């Protein structure tokens, strides 16, 4: 018999997808919107698995595209839980593209996505606490706290 992992124990997810001609523009590069959708799916999977509750995207704090992705590339999305507050979470996503013919892997994009957990009534639900365990996780947590503070300051009325 298997036992489910408790909420908060899963902090990373890796998803992959092969890029097809239907995903590309007329220059043979994969549409940014296709990459954005994959980022949202990887981040949402990470957030859902972390809190074991429905999640909705509340904000995409930032997406940086570094290099184009081509038809036939294997896109690998590495999503990590960066921060967990009371009802919201930030997930960082690193997007890599592997040229299957050469084996060359390129870091193509990065993003920070914020989610809110929802209960069955559609209202925000508390999420588990996140305890960073490595130096990278501690840095991700601190940087996510700073981004959260900036987002909250931008929402406050001026004057």
C-alpha positions in Angstrom: 0.0 0.0 0.0 1.3 3.5 -0.8 1.0 6.5 1.4 0.5 10.0 -0.1 3.1 12.5 0.6 2.0 15.3 3.0 1.4 18.8 1.8 4.5 20.9 1.6 6.8 18.0 1.0 7.0 18.4 -2.8 8.8 21.5 -3.9 9.9 20.8 -7.5 8.6 19.5 -10.7 10.1 18.7 -14.1 7.9 18.6 -17.2 9.0 18.2 -20.8 7.4 18.7 -24.2 8.5 18.1 -27.8 8.1 21.2 -30.0 6.1 20.6 -33.2 5.6 22.7 -36.3 2.2 23.8 -35.1 3.9 25.5 -32.1 6.1 27.7 -34.4 5.9 31.0 -36.2 6.9 31.5 -39.8 10.6 31.7 -38.9 10.6 28.2 -37.3 10.8 29.6 -33.7 8.3 28.4 -31.1 5.8 31.1 -30.2 6.4 32.9 -26.9 2.8 32.1 -26.0 3.4 28.4 -26.3 6.4 28.7 -23.9 4.3 30.9 -21.5 1.6 28.2 -21.5 4.1 25.5 -20.7 5.6 27.7 -17.9 2.2 28.2 -16.4 1.5 24.4 -16.5 4.8 23.5 -14.9 4.4 26.2 -12.2 0.8 25.2 -11.5 1.7 21.6 -11.2 4.4 22.5 -8.7 2.1 24.7 -6.7 -0.7 22.2 -6.7 1.6 19.3 -5.6 3.0 21.6 -2.9 -0.3 22.5 -1.2 -2.5 19.6 -2.4 -5.3 22.1 -3.3 -6.6 23.8 -6.4 -4.5 26.8 -7.4 -5.0 29.7 -9.7 -2.4 31.9 -11.3 -2.5 35.3 -9.5 0.4 37.0 -11.3 3.3 36.3 -13.6 5.9 38.5 -11.9 8.4 38.2 -14.8 9.2 36.2 -17.9 12.6 36.6 -19.6 13.2 35.0 -23.0 16.9 34.4 -23.5 17.1 32.3 -26.7 14.6 31.0 -29.2 13.3 27.5 -29.2 13.1 25.6 -32.5 10.9 23.0 -34.0 12.0 19.5 -32.8 13.6 20.8 -29.6 12.7 19.0 -26.4 11.6 21.7 -23.9 12.3 20.9 -20.3 10.7 23.0 -17.6 12.1 22.9 -14.1 9.7 24.4 -11.6 10.7 25.1 -8.0 8.8 26.4 -5.0 10.5 29.7 -4.1 8.2 31.1 -1.5 5.0 30.3 0.4 3.0 32.9 2.3 -0.4 32.6 4.0 -2.4 31.7 0.9 -0.1 32.5 -2.0 3.1 30.9 -3.4 5.8 31.8 -5.9 7.2 29.3 -8.3 10.3 29.8 -10.3 10.6 28.1 -13.7 13.7 27.5 -15.7 13.1 26.6 -19.4 15.7 24.7 -21.3 15.6 23.4 -24.8 17.6 20.4 -25.9 18.5 20.0 -29.6 17.9 16.2 -29.8 20.3 15.9 -32.8 23.3 17.4 -31.0 22.4 17.0 -27.3 23.1 20.7 -26.8 21.0 22.1 -23.9 20.2 25.9 -23.9 18.7 27.9 -21.1 15.9 29.6 -23.1 13.7 31.4 -20.6 13.0 32.0 -16.9 9.8 33.1 -15.0 8.3 33.7 -11.6 4.7 32.8 -11.3 2.4 33.5 -8.2 -0.5 31.3 -7.3 -3.2 31.4 -4.7 -4.7 28.2 -3.3 -8.5 27.9 -3.3 -10.9 25.9 -1.2 -14.0 24.2 -2.5 -15.9 27.5 -1.9 -13.5 29.4 -4.2 -12.0 31.4 -1.4 -8.3 31.5 -0.6 -7.0 28.7 1.5 -3.9 28.6 3.8 -0.9 26.9 2.2 1.8 24.9 4.0 4.9 26.7 5.2 8.1 26.4 3.1 11.4 25.8 4.9 14.4 26.4 2.6 17.0 23.6 3.0 19.8 24.6 0.7 21.7 27.8 0.0 19.9 28.1 -3.4 16.5 27.6 -1.7 17.4 30.3 0.9 18.4 32.7 -1.8 15.2 32.0 -3.9 13.1 32.5 -0.7 14.7 35.9 0.1 14.5 37.1 -3.5 10.8 36.0 -3.7 10.0 37.9 -0.5 11.5 41.0 -2.0 9.4 40.6 -5.2 6.3 40.0 -3.1 7.0 43.2 -1.1 7.4 45.1 -4.3 4.1 43.7 -5.7 2.3 44.6 -2.5 3.7 48.2 -2.5 2.6 48.7 -6.1 -1.0 47.7 -5.2 -1.2 50.3 -2.4 -3.0 53.5 -3.3 -0.6 56.4 -3.8 -1.1 59.6 -1.8 
